[in-house]
Amino acid sequence: MSTDFRVERAQLADLDQLVALERATFNYSCISRRSFKQVIDSSHNDCWVVRSANELAGYAIAFTRRNSKVWRLYSIAVAQGFRGLGVGNLLMKQVLNTAKSKGATAMSLEVKSDNKAAIHWYQSCGFETIDILPEYYDDGSDGFKMRFTFYPESL
């Protein structure tokens, strides 16, 4: 397996691989093929992929509403064979840099409260827990809302 990674915008040709990675990574609330297509086609969403040769190593989806300065990291996933190789960090850097370049003041996300590894990683990326979301997920589990701030919110 090559560790020569490329970060690129997702294309419609990536749909099969995106859906397969989504299903292999998450066992709840999976993003559908149709939803991935809408994300790729939308001007308010960004879907980035990391490739190694022709393999999809990971993806990240972030979006904002029109005229909002707060972006949302909707989903991020790294294929099992590429974990621990920096793919997640490449995706996070791309998502944060893109949002910042488009005028974002913050990035938010939701994560299952029992996903300690993800929470620790998000904290290492500069996210802070700002709220508890009781029974947030389809299976009734709680979530945490986390936030990365680009600029101080003082005037």
N, C-alpha and C positions, 0 to 999 in steps of 0.2 A: 504494500500500500504506500503510495506516494504521500509525502507531507508537503508537497508543493501546492499550496492552497490559493485559490482565486475567489474573491468576493465579487459577485455580480448581481444585477437585478434579476429577479425571477422572470422567466418567460413562460408563455403558454405551453411550450414543449416540455416544461418541467412538471406539469400537473401530475402525471402518474407517479413520479418519484416523490413529489411533495406529499401526496395522499398516502403513499406507502410509508414514508418516514413518520408522518403524523400518527398513523395507526400503530406503528411499531413502538412509538414513544409514549403515547397517552392511551389510557384505558377508559377515559371519560370525556364527554363533550368534544369529540374529534371534529376538526374542521372538514367540511365536505369538499368534494371536487368543485362543486358549483361555487362555494364560498371562496376557495383559493382562486378560481378564475375571476371572480368579482374583485378580489383584492389586487390581483395583477393588473386588471383593466382600469382600476380607479386611479384618479389623479390625487386623491387624498390619502392613499395608502402607499406604503413602501413594503415590498417583500424582497428580501435579500437572500441569496443562497451562497454557500461556500462549496466550491467544487475541488475535488482532487482527481486529476485526470478527467474521466467522464462520470465519476461517481458524485452523487449529491451527499456532502458530508454534514450539512445542516442548513437551517433556514431561520429567518426571523421576520416577523410581521410587526410593523408599527404604523400607527395612523393618528390623525388629528381631525377634528371637525373644522370646518371652514371658520376662519377668524379666531381660532383658539390658539393660545400659546403653550398649552399643555398637551403633549403627545402621550400616547399610550402604547406600551410594548404589549401587544396582544398575545403573541406566542413566539417562543424560541425553542428549537429542538436541534439536537446533535445526534447523528447516527451512532449506534452503539460502538462500532469499530473505530470511530474517530474521537471518542471522548477522551479527555485528558491531553489532547494534542494542541489546544489553543483555539479550536474552531469557535467555541462559544465566545471567547474573548474577541476574536475577529468580528463576529456578528454584532456583539454589543458595541464595540468601537464604531462600526459602520452606522448602526442605528442611532447612537448618540450624536455622532458627527453630522449625520444627515439632518436630524431634528434641530440641532443647534444652528446649522447653516441656513435653515428655513425659519429662524427666529423663535424657536421654542425657548421657554424659560424653565420648563420642567418636563420630565418623563415619568409616567406612573405605570404601575403594573399590579396584577393580583397574583398571589401564589398561595397554594394550599398551606395551611398553618403547620402541617406535619411534614412538609417537604424541607427538612433541615438542610440538606445539601444545597438546594436551590436558594434558600433564604441566605445561607452563608455566602454563596457565590454572589448573589445580588448585593449583599452588604459590602463585599470586597470590591465591587464595581462602583460603590458610592451611593447605593440606594439605602433609604431609611424607612423603617416601618412607621406609618402614620395613622393606621386605623386597623381595627379588627372587624372582619366581615362575617358575622354569625351565619352558619348554614348557607354559605355563599355558593357552594358547588352542588351539582346535580345529586351527588351521593349524600348530601347533608353535611359535609365537612365544612369547617370554618376556613376562612381565608384571611390573608393579610394584604392590605393595600400598602404598597411601597412607592417611594418617590425619590427621584434623582433631580436635584435642583442645579440648573446651569448658572444662574445668577442670583445674588442675594435679592430677596423680595422687598427690601427696604427701598424707599425712594430718596 
